[in-house]
Amino acid sequence: MHYYKFNIKDWTRDTAHLTVEEEGVYRRLLDYYYETEKPIPNETQSVIRRLRLAGHEKAMEIILSEFFTLESDGYHQSCCDKLIAAYHSKAET
């Protein structure tokens, strides 16, 4: 996916408690998720390098534990999974 709808009101409601650093990490992780259409790998070193998050590992841990669910194939974000599935459904039609 190269585009996703961004609801400012929902974002503000769900992230108001985050630091600016944590919010930035979260946005980068979401962009990565949508771009690759895959969960965040359990081994996050390649993601840290690709997203230029070196030095922000603690913030990444916080975001992954709060907003993502670790499954056998990596860290899932349920809203992302739903939007990606809907995108593929429309693309097939």
PyMOL commands that set and color helices and strands:
alter all, ss='L'
color gray80, all
select helices_A, chain A and resi 8-15+20-36+45-50+57-67+78-92
alter helices_A, ss='H'
color red, helices_A
select strands_A, chain A and resi 69-71+74-76
alter strands_A, ss='S'
color yellow, strands_A
deselect
rebuild
show_as cartoon
